[in-house]
Amino acid sequence: MNDRRSTEGLDVCKLRSLVRLYIDKHQYESAHFWADKLASLSDDDVGDTYWLAQTLYLTGQYHRAAHLLQSKKLNKVNKACQYLTAKCYAAVREWEEAINILDASDNSIKTPGKVKEEDLASPGGVDVQEIPLQNVESSVCLLRGQVYEAMENRVLAAENYRQALQQDPYCYEAFELLVKHQMLAANEERALLESLPLNKNCRLAELEVVKSVYETILKKYDKPAVTSLLPCLEPLKNNSDVVTCLAERHYYNCDFRTCHKITTEVLNKDPYHEACLPLHIATLVELRKSNDLFYLAHKLVDLYPSRPISWFAVGCYYYLVGKNDSARRFFSKATTLDRLYGPAWLAFGHSFAAEGEHDQAMAAYFTASQLMKGCHLPLLFVGLEYGLTKNFKLAEKFFDQALAIAPSDPFVLHEMGVVEFHNGDWDQAEQYFMKALAVVHTLGTQDIPEKWEPLLNNLGHVCRKLKKYEQALEFHRQALVLCPHSPSSYSAIGYVYTLMGDFAMAIDYFHKALGLGRRYVFSETMLARAIELFILETSSSDGASIDMCDVTSPSAPKEGMMIPLKDDTSTSLDIEVEMEDND
């Protein structure tokens, strides 16, 4: 091909520059018009034909672009043209045809070869620079993974995303899809990060930064984590993506107010930050800011009616105000727009669980578990629903599966303790509760988030069962510090004092419990019993002791089950065990 050719005054070299210029200016129709003339002038040169196909793709003429490349058999001799042809079929959701194009010259996804210069050269000797694609094999793997995922073959999709990253560690899209769509467990994500050939593709100074940036994106809800940036990321401390990841860690540490403060700052600077919006919505639900959520949801629907995040926000608003039927309608719309949108599936299940519809809730959670193989939260929620129906054997089975994926998640450890408590294994229950508390304390913060009040009360209950009354009192008092107006905590302390024979203190705490919750049947019954025993003690003239075996607790109704919504993905239901059976 000649570098310069003029036909009736048209400069081919100038036209090539003009096509690129219009593409850069997003004037795709102009680019297509001149690319079409250029291809004719250059006798369908490979490079010019490729750019003509590009302009057809950019103007939405996908079948026409694919036909152009296939009619000249460029998809069989040129990697870049093969990739563009498959992109065209993927754009019109013709997945089988896209896979056939991608696999035409390479049926293996394991060891894709490097792009060779001769692959990009046309029979006429086109300059490689005319098709400016480097490491196209990574893009081929990424596209193949996206097609397989659309065909619901998530195993092959994940493998192709891995290969894309091995070919090009800077291929963020592949990394994001693996993490965002929950294809890997937390340990698998870290193993993948360690396996990336960063030392071959990055300078030594870049290596630590690239690795650390990726680390901020990894799963954050499998265990509490520190909320400070690594030193190498200090230059990025004001970057919206990095700040959002930091806010996410606060969220999963149950520090919702700090998270809300950070996400608000991010959205003030970048009002439609895609990664920050779901997190901000979740904090609004946790903090019960229904007015703010209403305004945000309507704004998103007006601006982005075709995005699942908009309808997810609307559904969260209705969930927050207790209109679960309406919430489900909008969660369903979000999953229709993107069936892989995990937060909507989890929230869909929560809306059923809030009404005690256990079967429907579990159906939604089971669907989520199929779509989010690397995420333990759907399994946790299924176990919770089985626990609420008193099927603790099945509950334990699902908690075990969740624990295998996230062994350090305090929510899972807490629920395992609840199951063991109901099974009557007080020692094992205490171990699980203490492990959960130890994980919460790993952050080194002085104040435990309010979310963990049930854990402290449950530790008090299990210590009471083990007749460790002083420890039981200490845990219940710690729970009161977190939630000073909890009638169940006052009632639990009163019950422990009753078992210790301090009826005056017991009466005082039962009175406080009833002052906060007058319909708490357990406190009413135990108050009457404590007064009876106190009178018996003070009126006993012969100094006879009271047999504490006579102190029994009625079967009390369980505390209200609270289902706090989390992003992404991440919710937990706190179960406070009952004070039932004889102690």
C-alpha positions as CSV (number, residue, x, y, z in Angstrom):
1,M,0.0,0.0,0.0
2,N,1.3,3.4,-0.9
3,D,1.6,5.9,2.0
4,R,0.0,8.6,-0.1
5,R,-2.5,8.3,-3.0
6,S,-4.5,11.0,-4.6
7,T,-7.6,10.3,-6.7
8,E,-9.3,13.3,-8.2
9,G,-7.8,15.5,-5.6
10,L,-8.6,13.3,-2.5
11,D,-5.6,12.7,-0.3
12,V,-5.8,9.2,1.1
13,C,-3.4,9.9,4.0
14,K,-5.4,13.0,4.9
15,L,-8.6,11.0,4.8
16,R,-7.2,8.4,7.2
17,S,-6.3,11.2,9.7
18,L,-9.8,12.7,9.2
19,V,-11.5,9.4,10.0
20,R,-9.5,9.1,13.3
21,L,-10.2,12.7,14.1
22,Y,-14.0,12.3,13.7
23,I,-13.9,9.1,15.8
24,D,-12.0,11.0,18.6
25,K,-14.7,13.8,18.3
26,H,-17.5,11.2,18.5
27,Q,-18.8,12.3,15.2
28,Y,-19.3,8.7,14.1
29,E,-21.5,9.4,11.0
30,S,-18.9,11.7,9.6
31,A,-16.2,9.1,10.3
32,H,-18.2,6.4,8.6
33,F,-18.9,8.5,5.5
34,W,-15.2,9.2,4.9
35,A,-14.1,5.7,5.9
36,D,-16.4,4.3,3.3
37,K,-14.8,6.5,0.6
38,L,-11.3,5.7,1.9
39,A,-11.9,2.0,1.6
40,S,-12.9,2.4,-2.0
41,L,-10.0,4.6,-2.8
42,S,-7.5,2.1,-1.3
43,D,-9.0,-0.9,-3.0
44,D,-10.3,-2.3,0.2
45,D,-7.0,-2.2,2.0
46,V,-7.1,-4.3,5.2
47,G,-6.4,-1.3,7.5
48,D,-8.9,0.9,5.8
49,T,-11.5,-1.9,5.8
50,Y,-10.9,-2.4,9.5
51,W,-11.6,1.2,10.2
52,L,-14.7,1.2,8.0
53,A,-16.0,-1.7,10.1
54,Q,-15.1,0.2,13.3
55,T,-17.2,3.1,12.1
56,L,-20.1,0.8,11.3
57,Y,-19.8,-0.7,14.8
58,L,-19.8,2.8,16.4
59,T,-22.9,3.8,14.5
60,G,-24.7,0.7,15.6
61,Q,-24.7,-1.1,12.3
62,Y,-23.4,-4.4,13.8
63,H,-24.6,-6.9,11.2
64,R,-23.3,-4.7,8.4
65,A,-19.9,-4.5,10.1
66,A,-19.7,-8.2,10.6
67,H,-20.7,-8.9,7.0
68,L,-18.0,-6.5,5.7
69,L,-15.3,-8.3,7.6
70,Q,-16.5,-11.8,6.9
71,S,-17.2,-11.2,3.2
72,K,-13.5,-10.4,2.8
73,K,-12.5,-13.3,5.2
74,L,-10.6,-10.8,7.4
75,N,-11.9,-12.5,10.5
76,K,-9.9,-15.6,9.6
77,V,-6.5,-14.0,8.9
78,N,-6.4,-11.0,11.2
79,K,-6.8,-11.1,15.0
80,A,-8.1,-7.6,15.3
81,C,-10.7,-8.2,12.6
82,Q,-11.7,-11.5,14.2
83,Y,-12.2,-9.7,17.6
84,L,-14.3,-6.9,16.0
85,T,-16.5,-9.4,14.2
86,A,-17.2,-11.2,17.4
87,K,-17.9,-7.9,19.1
88,C,-20.6,-7.2,16.5
89,Y,-22.4,-10.5,17.1
90,A,-22.2,-10.0,20.8
91,A,-23.7,-6.5,20.5
92,V,-26.8,-8.1,18.9
93,R,-26.8,-11.0,21.4
94,E,-26.1,-13.7,18.9
95,W,-23.9,-15.5,21.4
96,E,-23.4,-18.8,19.5
97,E,-22.2,-16.9,16.4
98,A,-19.8,-14.8,18.5
99,I,-18.3,-17.9,20.1
100,N,-17.9,-19.6,16.7
101,I,-16.0,-16.5,15.5
102,L,-13.7,-16.4,18.5
103,D,-13.0,-20.1,18.5
104,A,-12.4,-20.4,14.8
105,S,-8.7,-20.2,15.0
106,D,-8.1,-21.2,18.6
107,N,-10.2,-23.7,20.4
108,S,-8.2,-23.6,23.6
109,I,-8.7,-21.1,26.3
110,K,-5.9,-22.3,28.5
111,T,-2.8,-21.0,26.7
112,P,-3.7,-18.4,24.2
113,G,-0.7,-17.3,22.2
114,K,0.9,-13.9,21.9
115,V,-0.3,-11.7,19.0
116,K,2.1,-12.1,16.2
117,E,3.0,-9.3,13.8
118,E,2.2,-11.5,10.8
119,D,-1.4,-11.9,12.2
120,L,-1.9,-8.2,11.7
121,A,-0.4,-8.0,8.3
122,S,-2.5,-8.1,5.2
123,P,-1.6,-9.9,2.0
124,G,-0.9,-6.5,0.6
125,G,1.6,-5.6,3.3
126,V,-0.4,-3.2,5.4
127,D,1.5,-1.4,8.1
128,V,0.7,-3.0,11.5
129,Q,0.2,0.5,12.9
130,E,-2.9,0.9,10.7
131,I,-4.7,-1.4,13.2
132,P,-3.4,0.0,16.5
133,L,-4.3,-2.9,18.8
134,Q,-1.8,-4.3,21.2
135,N,-2.2,-7.6,23.1
136,V,-5.5,-8.3,21.4
137,E,-5.5,-11.8,22.8
138,S,-6.4,-10.4,26.2
139,S,-9.4,-8.6,24.7
140,V,-10.4,-11.8,22.9
141,C,-10.4,-13.7,26.3
142,L,-12.4,-10.9,27.9
143,L,-15.0,-10.9,25.2
144,R,-15.2,-14.7,25.2
145,G,-15.8,-14.6,28.9
146,Q,-18.5,-12.0,28.6
147,V,-20.2,-14.2,25.9
148,Y,-20.0,-17.3,28.1
149,E,-21.4,-15.4,31.0
150,A,-24.3,-14.2,28.9
151,M,-24.9,-17.9,28.0
152,E,-24.9,-18.7,31.7
153,N,-21.7,-20.7,31.5
154,R,-20.0,-19.0,34.5
155,V,-17.3,-21.6,34.8
156,L,-15.9,-20.9,31.4
157,A,-16.6,-17.2,31.8
158,A,-14.4,-17.1,34.9
159,E,-11.6,-19.1,33.3
160,N,-11.6,-16.6,30.4
161,Y,-11.5,-13.6,32.7
162,R,-8.5,-15.2,34.5
163,Q,-6.8,-15.7,31.1
164,A,-7.4,-12.1,30.1
165,L,-5.7,-10.9,33.3
166,Q,-2.8,-13.3,32.8
167,Q,-2.4,-11.9,29.3
168,D,-2.8,-8.3,30.4
169,P,-2.7,-7.5,34.2
170,Y,-4.0,-4.0,33.4
171,C,-7.3,-5.5,32.0
172,Y,-9.5,-4.0,34.8
173,E,-12.7,-5.1,33.2
174,A,-11.9,-8.8,33.6
175,F,-10.9,-8.2,37.2
176,E,-14.0,-6.2,37.9
177,L,-16.3,-8.8,36.4
178,L,-14.7,-11.6,38.5
179,V,-15.2,-9.6,41.7
180,K,-18.5,-7.8,40.9
181,H,-20.3,-10.9,39.8
182,Q,-19.0,-12.9,42.7
183,M,-17.3,-15.6,40.7
184,L,-14.5,-16.2,43.2
185,A,-14.4,-16.7,46.9
186,A,-12.2,-14.3,48.9
187,N,-9.3,-16.6,49.1
188,E,-9.5,-17.3,45.3
189,E,-9.5,-13.6,44.6
190,R,-6.3,-13.1,46.6
191,A,-4.7,-16.2,44.9
192,L,-5.6,-14.7,41.5
193,L,-4.0,-11.3,42.5
194,E,-0.8,-13.1,43.6
195,S,-0.6,-15.0,40.4
196,L,-0.8,-12.0,38.1
197,P,2.5,-11.4,36.1
198,L,2.8,-7.9,37.4
199,N,6.6,-8.1,37.6
200,K,6.7,-8.8,33.8
201,N,4.4,-5.9,32.9
202,C,5.1,-3.3,35.5
203,R,8.1,-1.3,36.5
204,L,9.1,-2.0,40.1
205,A,7.8,1.3,41.3
206,E,4.4,0.6,39.6
207,L,4.1,-3.0,40.8
208,E,3.1,-2.2,44.4
209,V,0.7,0.5,43.4
210,V,-1.1,-1.6,40.8
211,K,-1.4,-4.5,43.3
212,S,-2.6,-2.3,46.1
213,V,-5.2,-0.7,43.8
214,Y,-6.6,-4.1,43.0
215,E,-6.5,-5.1,46.6
216,T,-8.9,-2.3,47.5
217,I,-11.5,-3.8,45.2
218,L,-11.4,-7.3,46.7
219,K,-14.2,-8.7,48.9
220,K,-14.6,-6.6,52.1
221,Y,-17.6,-8.3,53.8
222,D,-16.0,-11.7,54.7
223,K,-14.4,-10.1,57.8
224,P,-13.9,-6.7,59.4
225,A,-10.9,-4.8,58.0
226,V,-8.7,-1.9,58.8
227,T,-9.9,1.4,57.2
228,S,-6.5,3.1,56.6
229,L,-4.9,3.4,53.2
230,L,-1.6,1.7,52.4
231,P,1.3,4.2,52.2
232,C,1.7,3.6,48.4
233,L,-1.9,4.7,47.8
234,E,-1.5,8.1,49.6
235,P,-1.2,9.9,46.3
236,L,-4.6,8.5,45.4
237,K,-6.2,9.4,48.7
238,N,-8.6,11.8,47.0
239,N,-9.5,9.5,44.1
240,S,-13.2,8.7,44.1
241,D,-12.7,5.0,43.5
242,V,-10.2,4.6,46.3
243,V,-12.3,6.7,48.7
244,T,-15.4,4.6,47.9
245,C,-13.5,1.4,48.6
246,L,-12.5,3.0,52.0
247,A,-16.1,3.8,52.7
248,E,-17.1,0.2,51.8
249,R,-14.8,-1.0,54.6
250,H,-16.4,1.3,57.1
251,Y,-19.8,-0.1,55.9
252,Y,-18.8,-3.7,56.4
253,N,-17.4,-2.8,59.8
254,C,-20.9,-1.6,60.6
255,D,-19.7,2.0,60.9
256,F,-22.6,3.3,58.9
257,R,-22.4,7.0,59.9
258,T,-18.7,7.3,58.8
259,C,-19.6,5.4,55.6
260,H,-22.5,7.8,54.9
261,K,-20.3,10.8,55.5
262,I,-17.7,9.6,53.0
263,T,-20.2,8.5,50.3
264,T,-21.9,11.9,50.6
265,E,-18.6,13.6,50.0
266,V,-17.9,11.5,47.0
267,L,-21.3,12.1,45.5
268,N,-21.0,15.8,46.1
269,K,-17.9,15.7,43.9
270,D,-19.2,13.1,41.4
271,P,-23.0,12.9,41.8
272,Y,-23.4,9.7,39.7
273,H,-20.4,7.7,40.7
274,E,-21.4,4.2,39.7
275,A,-19.6,2.3,42.4
276,C,-20.5,4.7,45.2
277,L,-24.3,4.8,44.5
278,P,-25.2,1.3,45.7
279,L,-23.1,1.8,48.9
280,H,-24.8,5.2,49.5
281,I,-28.2,3.7,49.0
282,A,-27.4,0.9,51.5
283,T,-26.2,3.4,54.2
284,L,-29.4,5.4,53.7
285,V,-31.4,2.2,54.4
286,E,-29.3,1.4,57.5
287,L,-29.6,4.9,58.9
288,R,-33.3,5.0,57.9
289,K,-33.0,8.2,55.9
290,S,-36.1,7.7,53.9
291,N,-36.5,11.3,52.6
292,D,-32.9,11.3,51.2
293,L,-33.5,7.9,49.6
294,F,-36.8,9.0,48.1
295,Y,-35.1,12.0,46.4
296,L,-32.1,10.0,45.2
297,A,-34.3,7.2,43.8
298,H,-36.4,9.6,41.8
299,K,-33.4,11.4,40.4
300,L,-31.8,8.2,39.3
301,V,-35.0,7.0,37.6
302,D,-35.3,10.3,35.7
303,L,-31.7,10.2,34.6
304,Y,-31.0,6.4,34.2
305,P,-34.3,4.5,33.6
306,S,-32.6,1.6,31.9
307,R,-30.1,0.9,34.7
308,P,-30.8,-1.6,37.5
309,I,-29.4,0.7,40.2
310,S,-32.3,3.2,39.6
311,W,-35.0,0.7,40.3
312,F,-33.0,-0.9,43.1
313,A,-33.0,2.5,44.8
314,V,-36.8,2.8,44.4
315,G,-37.2,-0.7,45.8
316,C,-35.0,0.1,48.8
317,Y,-37.2,3.1,49.6
318,Y,-40.4,1.1,49.6
319,Y,-38.6,-1.6,51.6
320,L,-37.5,1.0,54.2
321,V,-41.0,2.4,54.6
322,G,-42.5,-1.1,55.0
323,K,-44.3,-1.4,51.6
324,N,-42.8,-4.7,50.6
325,D,-45.1,-5.5,47.8
326,S,-44.1,-2.3,46.0
327,A,-40.5,-3.0,46.9
328,R,-40.6,-6.4,45.3
329,R,-42.0,-5.0,42.1
330,F,-39.1,-2.6,41.7
331,F,-36.5,-5.2,42.8
332,S,-37.9,-7.5,40.1
333,K,-37.5,-4.8,37.5
334,A,-33.9,-4.3,38.5
335,T,-33.2,-8.0,38.1
336,T,-35.0,-8.0,34.7
337,L,-32.6,-5.3,33.5
338,D,-29.6,-7.2,34.9
339,R,-30.3,-10.7,36.2
340,L,-26.8,-10.8,37.7
341,Y,-27.4,-7.7,39.9
342,G,-26.8,-9.3,43.3
343,P,-28.0,-6.5,45.6
344,A,-31.5,-6.7,44.1
345,W,-31.7,-10.4,44.5
346,L,-30.7,-10.2,48.2
347,A,-33.1,-7.3,48.8
348,F,-35.8,-9.2,47.0
349,G,-35.4,-12.0,49.6
350,H,-35.3,-9.5,52.4
351,S,-38.7,-8.1,51.4
352,F,-40.2,-11.6,51.8
353,A,-38.3,-12.3,55.0
354,A,-39.6,-9.1,56.5
355,E,-43.1,-10.5,56.2
356,G,-42.3,-14.0,57.4
357,E,-42.6,-15.5,54.0
358,H,-39.8,-17.9,54.5
359,D,-40.3,-20.1,51.4
360,Q,-40.4,-17.1,49.0
361,A,-37.4,-15.6,50.7
362,M,-35.4,-18.8,50.4
363,A,-36.3,-19.0,46.7
364,A,-34.8,-15.6,46.1
365,Y,-31.7,-16.4,48.2
366,F,-31.3,-19.7,46.3
367,T,-31.4,-17.8,43.0
368,A,-28.8,-15.4,44.4
369,S,-26.6,-18.3,45.5
370,Q,-26.6,-19.7,42.0
371,L,-25.6,-16.3,40.5
372,M,-23.1,-15.4,43.2
373,K,-21.0,-18.6,43.7
374,G,-18.2,-16.9,45.4
375,C,-20.4,-15.0,47.9
376,H,-21.4,-16.5,51.2
377,L,-24.3,-14.1,52.0
378,P,-27.1,-16.0,50.2
379,L,-26.1,-19.2,52.0
380,L,-26.2,-17.2,55.3
381,F,-29.6,-15.9,54.6
382,V,-31.0,-19.3,53.6
383,G,-29.7,-20.6,56.9
384,L,-31.3,-17.8,58.8
385,E,-34.7,-18.6,57.2
386,Y,-34.4,-22.2,58.2
387,G,-33.4,-21.1,61.7
388,L,-36.6,-18.9,61.9
389,T,-38.6,-22.0,61.1
390,K,-36.9,-24.0,63.9
391,N,-35.1,-26.3,61.4
392,F,-31.7,-25.9,63.0
393,K,-30.3,-29.0,61.3
394,L,-30.7,-27.5,57.8
395,A,-29.7,-24.0,59.1
396,E,-26.4,-25.4,60.4
397,K,-25.8,-27.1,57.0
398,F,-26.0,-23.7,55.2
399,F,-24.1,-21.9,57.9
400,D,-21.3,-24.4,57.5
401,Q,-21.2,-23.7,53.7
402,A,-21.1,-20.0,54.4
403,L,-18.3,-20.5,56.9
404,A,-16.3,-22.5,54.4
405,I,-16.4,-19.5,52.1
406,A,-15.9,-16.8,54.7
407,P,-14.4,-18.4,57.9
408,S,-13.8,-15.0,59.5
409,D,-17.2,-13.4,59.0
410,P,-18.5,-12.6,62.5
411,F,-22.1,-12.7,61.3
412,V,-21.7,-16.4,60.3
413,L,-19.8,-17.2,63.5
414,H,-22.6,-15.6,65.5
415,E,-25.3,-17.6,63.7
416,M,-23.4,-20.8,64.2
417,G,-23.4,-19.9,67.9
418,V,-27.1,-19.4,67.8
419,V,-27.6,-22.9,66.3
420,E,-25.4,-24.5,68.9
421,F,-27.3,-22.7,71.6
422,H,-30.6,-24.1,70.4
423,N,-28.9,-27.6,70.1
424,G,-28.1,-27.3,73.8
425,D,-24.3,-27.3,73.3
426,W,-23.5,-24.3,75.5
427,D,-19.7,-24.7,75.3
428,Q,-19.6,-24.8,71.5
429,A,-22.0,-21.9,71.4
430,E,-19.8,-19.9,73.7
431,Q,-16.8,-20.7,71.5
432,Y,-18.5,-19.4,68.3
433,F,-19.7,-16.2,70.1
434,M,-16.3,-15.5,71.5
435,K,-14.7,-16.0,68.0
436,A,-17.2,-13.6,66.5
437,L,-16.4,-11.0,69.3
438,A,-12.7,-11.5,68.8
439,V,-13.0,-10.8,65.1
440,V,-15.0,-7.6,65.8
441,H,-12.3,-6.5,68.2
442,T,-9.5,-7.0,65.6
443,L,-10.1,-3.5,64.4
444,G,-8.6,-2.1,67.5
445,T,-11.4,0.4,67.9
446,Q,-12.7,1.2,71.4
447,D,-16.3,1.4,70.5
448,I,-18.1,-1.7,69.2
449,P,-20.8,-0.9,66.6
450,E,-24.4,-1.0,67.8
451,K,-25.0,-3.8,65.3
452,W,-23.3,-6.2,67.7
453,E,-25.6,-5.7,70.6
454,P,-27.3,-9.1,70.0
455,L,-23.9,-10.8,70.1
456,L,-23.1,-9.4,73.5
457,N,-26.5,-10.4,74.8
458,N,-26.2,-13.9,73.4
459,L,-22.8,-14.2,75.1
460,G,-24.6,-13.3,78.3
461,H,-27.3,-15.9,77.7
462,V,-24.8,-18.7,77.1
463,C,-22.7,-17.7,80.1
464,R,-25.9,-17.8,82.2
465,K,-26.5,-21.4,80.9
466,L,-23.0,-22.3,82.0
467,K,-23.7,-20.6,85.4
468,K,-21.0,-18.0,84.8
469,Y,-23.3,-15.4,86.2
470,E,-20.7,-12.6,86.7
471,Q,-19.6,-12.9,83.1
472,A,-23.2,-13.0,82.0
473,L,-23.9,-9.7,83.8
474,E,-20.8,-8.1,82.2
475,F,-21.8,-9.0,78.7
476,H,-25.4,-7.8,79.2
477,R,-24.1,-4.5,80.6
478,Q,-21.9,-4.1,77.5
479,A,-25.0,-4.7,75.4
480,L,-26.8,-1.9,77.3
481,V,-23.9,0.5,76.5
482,L,-24.6,-0.1,72.8
483,C,-28.4,0.0,73.1
484,P,-29.4,1.8,76.4
485,H,-33.1,1.5,75.7
486,S,-33.3,-2.3,75.1
487,P,-35.9,-3.9,77.3
488,S,-34.5,-7.4,76.5
489,S,-31.1,-6.5,78.0
490,Y,-32.6,-5.2,81.2
491,S,-34.8,-8.3,81.4
492,A,-31.8,-10.5,80.9
493,I,-29.9,-8.8,83.7
494,G,-32.9,-9.1,86.0
495,Y,-33.1,-12.9,85.2
496,V,-29.4,-13.4,86.1
497,Y,-29.9,-11.5,89.4
498,T,-32.8,-13.8,90.1
499,L,-30.7,-16.9,89.6
500,M,-28.0,-15.3,91.8
501,G,-30.6,-14.8,94.5
502,D,-30.4,-11.0,94.5
503,F,-34.2,-10.5,94.1
504,A,-34.1,-6.7,94.9
505,M,-31.8,-6.0,92.0
506,A,-33.8,-8.4,89.8
507,I,-37.1,-6.5,90.6
508,D,-35.4,-3.2,89.8
509,Y,-34.2,-4.4,86.3
510,F,-37.5,-6.1,85.5
511,H,-39.3,-2.8,86.3
512,K,-36.9,-1.0,83.9
513,A,-37.5,-3.5,81.2
514,L,-41.3,-3.1,81.5
515,G,-40.9,0.7,81.5
516,L,-39.3,0.4,78.1
517,G,-41.5,-2.4,76.8
518,R,-44.8,-2.9,78.6
519,R,-45.8,-5.9,76.5
520,Y,-42.7,-7.9,77.3
521,V,-44.4,-11.1,78.7
522,F,-41.2,-12.6,80.0
523,S,-40.5,-9.5,82.2
524,E,-44.0,-9.4,83.6
525,T,-43.9,-13.1,84.6
526,M,-40.4,-12.9,86.0
527,L,-41.2,-9.7,87.9
528,A,-44.1,-11.4,89.6
529,R,-41.9,-14.4,90.4
530,A,-39.0,-12.2,91.8
531,I,-41.4,-10.3,94.0
532,E,-42.8,-13.5,95.3
533,L,-39.3,-14.8,96.1
534,F,-38.3,-11.5,97.6
535,I,-41.3,-11.5,100.0
536,L,-40.6,-15.1,100.9
537,E,-36.9,-14.3,101.6
538,T,-37.6,-11.2,103.8
539,S,-40.5,-12.8,105.7
540,S,-38.7,-16.1,106.4
541,S,-38.2,-16.0,110.2
542,D,-36.3,-19.3,110.5
543,G,-33.6,-18.3,108.0
544,A,-34.4,-21.1,105.6
545,S,-32.7,-20.7,102.2
546,I,-34.6,-20.6,98.9
547,D,-34.0,-23.5,96.5
548,M,-33.0,-21.8,93.3
549,C,-34.2,-24.8,91.3
550,D,-37.7,-23.3,91.9
551,V,-36.7,-20.3,89.7
552,T,-37.8,-21.1,86.2
553,S,-38.3,-19.0,83.2
554,P,-41.4,-19.2,81.0
555,S,-41.0,-19.7,77.3
556,A,-40.7,-16.2,76.1
557,P,-41.5,-14.8,72.7
558,K,-38.4,-14.2,70.6
559,E,-37.1,-10.7,70.2
560,G,-38.1,-9.0,66.9
561,M,-36.0,-10.2,64.0
562,M,-34.2,-7.3,62.4
563,I,-33.2,-7.6,58.8
564,P,-30.8,-4.7,58.0
565,L,-30.1,-4.3,54.3
566,K,-26.6,-4.1,53.1
567,D,-25.0,-3.4,49.6
568,D,-23.9,-5.0,47.7
569,T,-24.4,-7.5,48.9
570,S,-24.0,-7.9,52.2
571,T,-26.8,-8.3,54.8
572,S,-27.1,-10.1,58.1
573,L,-30.0,-10.9,60.3
574,D,-29.2,-10.7,64.1
575,I,-30.9,-13.4,66.1
576,E,-31.0,-12.9,69.9
577,V,-31.6,-16.3,71.4
578,E,-34.5,-16.9,73.7
579,M,-34.3,-17.1,77.5
580,E,-36.2,-20.3,77.7
581,D,-35.9,-23.6,79.5
582,N,-34.8,-24.1,83.1
583,D,-31.4,-22.7,84.2
